[in-house]
Amino acid sequence: MENIIEILKSGGTILYPTDTIWGIGCDATNVDAINKIFEIKKREKNKSMIILVESEKRLQDLVDVPEMAWEIIDLSEKPVTIVYENPRGLPKELLAEDGSVGIRLVKNDFCKRLITKLNKPIVSTSANFSGDKSPLKFSDISPEIINLVDYAVEEDREKVSQYSGSSVIKIWSDNRIKVLRE
C-alpha cells in the first residue's frame, strides 16, 4: 500500500479495483495527474470524472450534502455516485461545465484504506479508452491502458464486479433529484 501512496503523492496514476469496475485513479487535487488520465483515456476535457471518498466527514469537507443525498446513500443497495453543486477545494479540471462534481462514498475496504492513507479524495474513471466497454475484471483491461498508467494494483485481480458501474443521481440543494444513470 505504501508504494501506491507514494505514486499517488508524486502525481502518478494507478489502475485499481473499486466498489464497481476497475478504475484509473489519481490524487483528485493534482491537476497534472488529472490531465494525465484524460490523455490516457483519450477523453475529451469537457467530460468530467467522478471522485471517491471514504468517509462522511471527507464528503462534507468537499460539498454541502442535502438531506436527500444521505437518504439515497443509506438506502441504495448498489454503489451510488451523487452529483453535487458548489464543491470546495477541487480543481476545475474535475468539475462538470455547470461547476458540479460527482462523488461516491465507497463501501469497499481497499478503496477506504487507499483514500484514508492518501488523506485526499481520488479520481475514479473506468479503466478503458473513452467509449470502450468498462472492465468488470482486471483481465478485461487493455494491455495498452495497463502500460500507460504508473502502477496496476495487485489486489482483487481475479474478482469479477457484480456492478457495471454505479447509479448516478444529481441532487440540487433544494432536494430536487434527477437520475442520470440507473
N, C-alpha and C positions, 0 to 999 in steps of 0.2 A: 504493500500500500504506500509506503514512504516514497518509492521511486515514482509512482503515479502522481503523488502530490507535488514532487519536485518538477516533474514535466509540466504539470498544470501551472505551477507558480512561475515557471520560466517562459510562459506563453505558448506551451505546446498543445497539441490536440491528441485526443485519445478515442479509441473505439471501446465502448463499454456496454454491458448489459443493463438495461433499465427495467422498470416495472412493466414495460410493454415490449417494444422491439429493441434490437441493438441500435445504439446511437453513436453519433460523433459528438464529442463534447470538448469543452474548454472552460476556463475561468470566464464567467459571464460578465466580469468587469474589465476584461482585457480586450481592447479594440483590435489590436493586431491579431490576436488569436481568433477572434470572431470573424475577421476578414479572411483568415486562412481557411476557415470552414466554408465560407461562401465560395472560395476558389476551389477547394477540394470537391465540393458537391456540384460545381458549375451551376450555382444557383444565383438567380437574379437578386440584387441587393434589396429590392423592394418587397421581397418575400421574407417576412420576419421569421425568427426562430423562437422556440419556447425555452424557458429555463426551469430547472428543477431546484426545489428547496427541500430541506429535511425536517423543518420544524415550523410550528405555527408562529413562533417568535420571528424567525427569519422572514417568513411571508409578510408578517405585519410590519417589519422594518422596511419592506420594499413597496407595499401598497396599503391603502385603506381597504379592509376586507368587508364588503357588505354582508349583512346577516344572512342573506340568501345564499351567498357563497359557502358559508360554514355549513348550512343545511345540506347543500349539494355534496360537499366534500364528505360529510358524515354519512349520508345516505347512499352514495354511489357505490355500486358493487365492483365496477371496473375502474381503472385509473381515469381520473378526470383532470383535464387542463382547463383552468379558468382564465379568461381574458379580462384583465383589469384595466381601468382608466388610471391615468396620472401616476405612473410608477416613480419611485425615488431612487436615485443613485445608480441607475443603469445607463449604459451608453446608448446613444440614439441609434446606433447600428443594430441594436436588438429590438427596437420598437417598431410597431406597425406604422403605417402612414398617418393614422389618427392619433399616434402617441401612446397607444395601449400596448400591453405585453401579456403573453400567455405564460402562466406559471402553474406548475404541478407540484403539489405537496406529495412527495414519494412515500411509499409504504415499504419498499423492499430494503433489506438490510444493507446490501452492497452500496447502493446509492446514498443511503443515510450516512454510512461510515465515511464514504468519499467526501460528501459535502461538509460533514462535521469537521473532518480533518483539514480540508482546504479552508474552511471557515468563510466560504463565499458560495453563492449560487453557481450552478454550472449550466452551460448551454446543452440542450438536447435536441438533436435533429436526426432523422433516420439515416442510418449508415448506408446510403446509396447515392447514386447520381440523381440529381433533380429529375423527377418524372418516372424513375425506375421503381420496381416493386420493393417494398420495405422488407428488410431481413428479419424473419422470425427466429432464426438461429444463426450462430456465427458462420457456419458453412455457406449460408446464403449471401454473404458479403463478397463483393467483387474483390479479387486479388489486387486490382488497381487501387481501390479505396484503402485496403489494408496497407499498401505501400506508401500511400500519401499521408497517412497520419503518423504522429511521432511514436505512438505506443498502442498496442492492442492488448487489452486486459485479458488475463488467463481465465478468470473466474466465469463459471456458467457457460462455457463454450458449447457443451453438449445439449444444454437445455433449450427446449422449443417454447417460445412465448405462446401463452393462451390468448393474447390480445394482439391484433394487427396495428394497434395504435390506441391512443386514449380518446375518450369523448372530449370535445372542445366546446365550451359554453362561454359566451360573452355575458358578463353581468355589469350593468351600469350602476352607478352609486345610488340611483333611485330604486334599485332592485328589479329593474326590467331585465329580462333574460332572453337570449337568442341562442339556440343550439346551432353551432357551426359544423360539428361533425358528431354523429351519434356513436 
